[in-house]
């Protein structure tokens, strides 16, 4: 069983014409290509660690600098 759902959105007509041509030339469905591109974006962003909000103080200045540099 597939976990797919139909979505509706608007696109520029010229871009859609180009996209259909691109998919035809590369023998891939538009849905498959959109899934591939979204998954690439997902992989690029999901595994990136977000920086922690650490402000150095005089008492732990070296520790804070160390944490900011190596996280």
C-alpha positions in Angstrom: 0.0 0.0 0.0 1.3 3.4 -0.9 1.4 6.5 1.4 0.7 8.9 -1.4 -1.9 11.7 -1.5 -3.0 14.0 -4.3 -2.1 17.7 -3.9 -3.2 20.7 -5.9 -1.1 23.9 -6.3 -0.6 26.5 -8.9 2.5 26.9 -11.1 3.6 29.3 -13.8 2.4 27.9 -17.2 5.8 28.4 -18.9 7.6 26.6 -16.1 5.1 23.7 -16.2 5.5 23.4 -20.0 9.3 23.2 -19.5 8.9 20.7 -16.6 6.7 18.4 -18.7 9.2 18.5 -21.5 12.1 17.8 -19.0 10.3 14.8 -17.6 9.5 13.4 -21.0 13.1 13.8 -22.2 14.3 12.1 -19.0 11.6 9.4 -19.1 10.4 10.1 -15.6 6.9 11.0 -14.3 6.3 14.5 -13.0 5.3 13.1 -9.6 8.5 11.1 -9.3 10.7 14.1 -10.2 8.9 16.3 -7.7 9.3 13.6 -5.0 13.0 13.3 -5.8 13.6 17.1 -5.6 11.6 17.4 -2.3 13.5 14.5 -0.8 16.8 16.1 -1.8 15.8 19.3 0.1 14.6 17.2 3.0 17.9 15.3 3.3 19.9 18.6 3.1 17.9 20.2 5.9 16.9 17.4 8.3 20.4 16.2 9.2 21.8 19.7 9.8 22.3 20.4 13.5 20.7 23.7 14.5 23.1 26.0 16.4 22.4 26.2 20.1 21.9 29.6 21.7 24.9 29.9 24.0 26.0 33.2 25.3 29.5 33.3 26.9 29.9 34.8 30.4 33.1 35.7 32.2 32.9 32.7 34.4 32.6 30.1 31.6 34.0 32.1 28.7 36.4 29.3 27.5 33.7 26.6 27.8 31.2 28.7 25.8 33.7 29.5 23.0 34.7 25.8 22.9 31.0 24.8 22.5 30.3 27.4 19.8 33.4 26.4 17.8 32.9 22.6 17.8 29.1 22.0 17.6 
